[in-house]
Each structure stands twice: as structure tokens, then as C-alpha cells.
Amino acid sequence: MAANSRVTIAAHALAWLELARQRGRPWLTSDEVAASVKTNPVILRRSLGDLHKAGLVRSRRGAGAGFSLARPAEEITMLDVWNAVSPEPLLALHRTEPNQECPVGAGIKPALTDTYDEATEAFRAALARRTIAGILEKILNA
């Protein structure tokens, strides 16, 4: 699955958990969250597992099993979500070494590294300004 799809699924799950909490249901099962996302519960559980490892959701087993937000939605940024579910860099250089005897092959990595670093920094800054609470507010006011 593409990185941005994982981020979208995770943001959706977190927004749904927050809305459920606001409506008096602080815990939802993975099946309930998967039904909202309209995805396979196995895929959703993988995403919730990543969010759990990052400290964004809590889980409990047994009677009343489910997931809930581990901290207020106002404190969970989209950058937190990105960091939790997207292990790959935003932009990547060649997987193998380009031809170093070619002038472009020899110079492409240093030329693109600065550009990619700048773009990644701007991207991360934009995500850091958005919270799950803000995303949910936009959803509900649309």
C-alpha cells in the first residue's frame, strides 16, 4: 500500500475514534473502525498497531476490547500520524548507484538531496500544523 494511503487510513481511524469518544463511545473495535474506513479489518489492525506503537492509540483485550485515542485529538498532529505509519522517506534517490562515468549520473544525488530535503522539511512543517481535532472539525463542518 502506498505511504499516503496508510496515512489517510490512519487519519480516518483517529478521527473516527475521536468522534466516537465525543459521542460517548471511548472504545471502538477494529471491525467498527474498519467499517468506517471501508477496508479489511486486517489492514486496519495493522494501521492501529502502528498507531499503538507510536503512542497515539490505546488498546485493550477481552470484554470491552477495542481501541481509543491515547491522548487528546488536539495533541495528535498529522506529522505524528505520518511518522507512525510511513517508514519510507517522502522522496527517495536511486535504489542503485547511477553510472558515475556519466556527468548526470555522477551529480544527480548531490543535486537532488538539497531539493528533497527542502521539500521534506516543508511537508513535515505543514503536517505539524494540522491536528486530528482540526481534521475532524473540517469533516463535520463540510
Contacts in CASP RR format, 6 or more apart in sequence:
PFRMAT RR
TARGET T0000
AUTHOR 0000-0000-0000
METHOD contacts of the structure
MODEL  1
MAANSRVTIAAHALAWLELARQRGRPWLTSDEVAASVKTNPVILRRSLGD
LHKAGLVRSRRGAGAGFSLARPAEEITMLDVWNAVSPEPLLALHRTEPNQ
ECPVGAGIKPALTDTYDEATEAFRAALARRTIAGILEKILNA
1 43 0 8 1.000
3 85 0 8 1.000
3 86 0 8 1.000
3 88 0 8 1.000
4 86 0 8 1.000
6 47 0 8 1.000
6 50 0 8 1.000
6 85 0 8 1.000
6 86 0 8 1.000
7 78 0 8 1.000
7 81 0 8 1.000
7 82 0 8 1.000
7 85 0 8 1.000
7 86 0 8 1.000
9 37 0 8 1.000
9 39 0 8 1.000
9 43 0 8 1.000
9 44 0 8 1.000
9 47 0 8 1.000
9 85 0 8 1.000
10 47 0 8 1.000
10 50 0 8 1.000
10 51 0 8 1.000
10 81 0 8 1.000
10 84 0 8 1.000
10 85 0 8 1.000
11 78 0 8 1.000
11 81 0 8 1.000
11 132 0 8 1.000
11 135 0 8 1.000
12 36 0 8 1.000
12 37 0 8 1.000
13 33 0 8 1.000
13 36 0 8 1.000
13 37 0 8 1.000
13 44 0 8 1.000
13 47 0 8 1.000
13 48 0 8 1.000
13 51 0 8 1.000
13 57 0 8 1.000
13 67 0 8 1.000
14 51 0 8 1.000
14 56 0 8 1.000
14 57 0 8 1.000
14 69 0 8 1.000
14 73 0 8 1.000
14 76 0 8 1.000
14 81 0 8 1.000
14 132 0 8 1.000
15 73 0 8 1.000
15 132 0 8 1.000
15 135 0 8 1.000
15 136 0 8 1.000
15 139 0 8 1.000
16 28 0 8 1.000
16 33 0 8 1.000
16 36 0 8 1.000
16 37 0 8 1.000
17 28 0 8 1.000
17 33 0 8 1.000
17 57 0 8 1.000
17 67 0 8 1.000
17 68 0 8 1.000
17 69 0 8 1.000
18 69 0 8 1.000
18 73 0 8 1.000
18 132 0 8 1.000
18 133 0 8 1.000
18 136 0 8 1.000
19 136 0 8 1.000
19 140 0 8 1.000
20 26 0 8 1.000
20 28 0 8 1.000
20 32 0 8 1.000
21 68 0 8 1.000
21 69 0 8 1.000
26 68 0 8 1.000
27 60 0 8 1.000
27 64 0 8 1.000
27 65 0 8 1.000
27 66 0 8 1.000
27 67 0 8 1.000
27 68 0 8 1.000
28 66 0 8 1.000
28 67 0 8 1.000
28 68 0 8 1.000
29 65 0 8 1.000
29 66 0 8 1.000
29 67 0 8 1.000
30 41 0 8 1.000
30 44 0 8 1.000
30 45 0 8 1.000
30 48 0 8 1.000
30 66 0 8 1.000
30 67 0 8 1.000
31 41 0 8 1.000
33 44 0 8 1.000
33 48 0 8 1.000
33 67 0 8 1.000
34 40 0 8 1.000
34 41 0 8 1.000
34 43 0 8 1.000
34 44 0 8 1.000
34 45 0 8 1.000
37 44 0 8 1.000
47 85 0 8 1.000
48 57 0 8 1.000
48 59 0 8 1.000
48 67 0 8 1.000
49 57 0 8 1.000
49 59 0 8 1.000
50 84 0 8 1.000
50 85 0 8 1.000
51 57 0 8 1.000
51 81 0 8 1.000
51 84 0 8 1.000
51 85 0 8 1.000
52 58 0 8 1.000
52 59 0 8 1.000
52 67 0 8 1.000
52 70 0 8 1.000
53 84 0 8 1.000
54 80 0 8 1.000
54 83 0 8 1.000
54 84 0 8 1.000
55 70 0 8 1.000
55 71 0 8 1.000
55 84 0 8 1.000
56 69 0 8 1.000
56 70 0 8 1.000
56 71 0 8 1.000
56 76 0 8 1.000
56 80 0 8 1.000
56 81 0 8 1.000
56 84 0 8 1.000
57 67 0 8 1.000
57 68 0 8 1.000
57 69 0 8 1.000
57 70 0 8 1.000
58 67 0 8 1.000
58 68 0 8 1.000
58 69 0 8 1.000
58 70 0 8 1.000
59 65 0 8 1.000
59 66 0 8 1.000
59 67 0 8 1.000
60 66 0 8 1.000
69 76 0 8 1.000
69 132 0 8 1.000
72 133 0 8 1.000
73 131 0 8 1.000
73 132 0 8 1.000
73 133 0 8 1.000
73 134 0 8 1.000
73 136 0 8 1.000
74 131 0 8 1.000
74 132 0 8 1.000
74 133 0 8 1.000
74 134 0 8 1.000
75 131 0 8 1.000
76 131 0 8 1.000
76 132 0 8 1.000
76 133 0 8 1.000
77 127 0 8 1.000
77 128 0 8 1.000
77 129 0 8 1.000
77 130 0 8 1.000
77 131 0 8 1.000
77 132 0 8 1.000
78 127 0 8 1.000
78 128 0 8 1.000
78 130 0 8 1.000
78 131 0 8 1.000
78 132 0 8 1.000
78 135 0 8 1.000
79 124 0 8 1.000
79 127 0 8 1.000
79 128 0 8 1.000
81 127 0 8 1.000
81 132 0 8 1.000
82 124 0 8 1.000
82 127 0 8 1.000
89 116 0 8 1.000
89 120 0 8 1.000
90 116 0 8 1.000
90 119 0 8 1.000
90 120 0 8 1.000
90 123 0 8 1.000
91 112 0 8 1.000
91 116 0 8 1.000
91 119 0 8 1.000
91 120 0 8 1.000
93 108 0 8 1.000
93 109 0 8 1.000
93 112 0 8 1.000
93 113 0 8 1.000
93 116 0 8 1.000
94 108 0 8 1.000
94 109 0 8 1.000
98 104 0 8 1.000
98 105 0 8 1.000
98 106 0 8 1.000
98 108 0 8 1.000
98 109 0 8 1.000
99 105 0 8 1.000
99 106 0 8 1.000
100 106 0 8 1.000
END
